Amino acid sequence: MDFTFLASTMVTLLKAVPTTLVLFSLSIFFGGLLALVIVWMRVSGNPVLSGFAKGYIFVFRGSPLLIQMFLVFYGLGQFGVIRYSFLWPFLREPMVCAVLSLALCTAGYTAEIFRGGIRAVSPKEIEAARSIGMSGFLLVRRILAPIAFRHALPAYSTEIVLMMKSTALASLVTVWEVTGVAQRLISQTYRTMEVFLCAAIIYLVLNFIVLQGMALLEYSLSRHRRAAPQPLKA
């Protein structure tokens, strides 16, 4: 094992970590916002909005992310209404296309996760809140959203980890994140094992940090469920 080569490879790949983190952060942020809109449409009771949300979720959960990314990167430019609009200077950038495709995909999964969290809220808690005068936005902010998020958090943490790994696909649309830089190094050195070993270690560390952060958030949101310490008997 050439440790000198491993060290230089690790340094080179670490320089691409900020790009990976930007991809990941923007995708999770915009995907989460879109998921809130989709889940609102899904549970609104309006058949048109609910039907659109169901169709959106079906399409983005049922088709491969790689194909979605190719369609966004190579397909949008085929439409003149987009190519000659004010959006084209943004949509022709690989980073924007990668973030857009990742956000659209994770929104479909996240919307279903959030819907499951909402369905897990006990109707008795909602009735209790309404009995003391809560309704509308106040009911959502103080009762529905916090409880639903706690229920959805374990599944949502899994989706976040999957999105961290999915950023590797951005290399296929010329975004030079960790995997893209690793592939370029392999084409120059032909040392696949060492390069991908370093890349795997970086992803493992990043996902470990993400999981620890989610576990800490889950712990802080469930303090009320932990039993208070019993006083010692004399």
PyMOL commands that set and color helices and strands:
alter all, ss='L'
color gray80, all
select helices_A, chain A and resi 3-14+17-43+47-62+65-78+80-83+88-91+94-119+123-131+136-173+178-189+192-221+223-225
alter helices_A, ss='H'
color red, helices_A
deselect
rebuild
show_as cartoon
